Amino acid sequence: MSDAPFFIVGSSRSGTTLLRLILCGHSRLHIPPETWFIADLLARFPPDRPLTPQEVHAAVEVMVGHYRWPDMEIPTDDMRAWASALAAPRLVELIDLPYREHLRRAGKPRFGDKTPPYIGIVPQLLALYPGARFINLIRDGRDVAISFVDAHFHGRPYHADFEWTRAVRLAAHWRAGPHGANMLDVRYEDLVREPEATVRRICDFLGEAFEPAMFAYRDRMALVPERERWIQGKLARPISADAIAVWRQKLTLAECFCIEASLRADLLRLGYAPRFASPAWRPLLAATGWALRILAPLLDRGVPALERRGVFRRAVYL
């Protein structure tokens, strides 16, 4: 297991970049920018046999054609040449090429990946990388919803496929099955309240020794793709618990009610106490959640239009 890859998964805006920069400070570990293309490759190409030359060419084009490929800082011609030099490679050998290049540059032996949506392909990744480990980062869904709005990310809590909701439910599904031993749940709130104890637990899970130098993460901001640095401004500051329960300051009562109506079941399952906790609220919360899902297309168009016209004096967290 000592060199088995590991994956940071969960929902975006849950502290995954902070954890990536911390772990990149380990003398043995390196995590390139988010890959994203593995899910597309698994959907199109067989992982259990050598690929034909035509499949190799097509798979490489999927990789270098992804809009995030420039973040890897690997010339496309180099990637094509490396792939062409492989004799009847399996899919995992193509996927390994950018990982191995980043390990070479970093001078380290073990790679990880920080692509949160890979929570959806845990079994497939374990088939590619037997013994892989998954660090599932969990954060209060209300704070994630706020961060999605602030970062202009697509997706709102009233969507049935809201990324946080999907990640929470997929993690619960994998945890209850044969892959549970390969997954470690880590709370964002623990990471910022008790950073050393939490990172020690992660290192134990990975089979690595804890190294205090990992916490000099602010020196590693260059690892964040330049186009994303504007939404990662907090990483330039020391670890702080200020980002815990920001919903208490930012959400109006109406916004909080709507978000809890959409996320209530999963918030409770994870142990996050709702503001509207009384059983008397349940019928109205259920009705509100149903109405928001029905009205989702209208809200997606209407709220931004009203914000552009200056109807609201602040961002609407809905």
Steps between C-alpha positions, in 0.01 A plus 500: 500500500794734557492640146134441416335814358247692705209722400348801675130488419168646613343829403667808361537793743559263792866574569645258246754752368622576852549130564678457167753771583559356846566149370723631221736612777573139588840376385344198325170632369402714204161591359474655151218738403153348463487250215127455430559299183513158673121483524470574128762236416327233709172578328650446153784248521536151649727489806552123497691438175774659288379783282526497123710773336178674397372489858831630633482796264138572591567470874794741484284750313240478777771585750673783319168636369353552846475866594701433818794336319698830487505492882725193475770711325592206276532575127244305299768384256696348789194314622430365152863390459507322837178315418624399154811347655294258709444151357134396529442696821207454731294804591670540838840531330377801303346655809828449685702706251415849634514375860849358444617821335387702801672257736818536298486879527427487872759231569253291700386137481124507572223690325156605602212665319268775612194487274194512729246351251700177489287405800272365225755252359655347812451134388646572155802676651558205732492271196769717338699543821447211744574619851426865421386715791222760497485800730138618501489862612170604659379852577172649622277515191376848589855636488563314174185655350621848597844434355348379170323836464805704601723310253238517221490120479214328322252319722268599782376298799146475362632307198441128533857441379668764716865396524511494881185286524629258240840472671349438844274223375763332284748497788239339726435237232868413454565505873231239560641264237824315431689824431443646844841399634664704223323822598569745780245768588659830600299798620608840374405633841750261664770592248487869595425456872756225567728501195789298641284225650297477179802489267663239724187286459520542122869406498423188706230407250746542212773310681727803506691671779372840611727789402454846660627668182168419335346799674713747305228474235494873426838459331333268246243735349683470167356147479151649462417573133516874447143524374375357833699712740233768524268254676778366726594826669452357850789261441738794530403526869571266791254218568204642689162383624343819362358308203297269724125568514527814287134440421412645840630842391427496127156345464175677565235294676319446169818387322589267783151354501514433124846341517406283796180400322717369217781343704335411830512119478870490413595770752335295773660178378842664529425647843474868402235663720236691300383844602141390442520190718154486651276217372234765442702628204518167320182523289586850379863407436392199295253708299758773444762250383254351253398844369862610457582194293198563278589868462873437446508604130315822579726580795812431293395770254308738722735554795806598287282725286371685807856529636619655173220755517602602851182376665713337769769685692702187564560154357198278543598167657232292339 
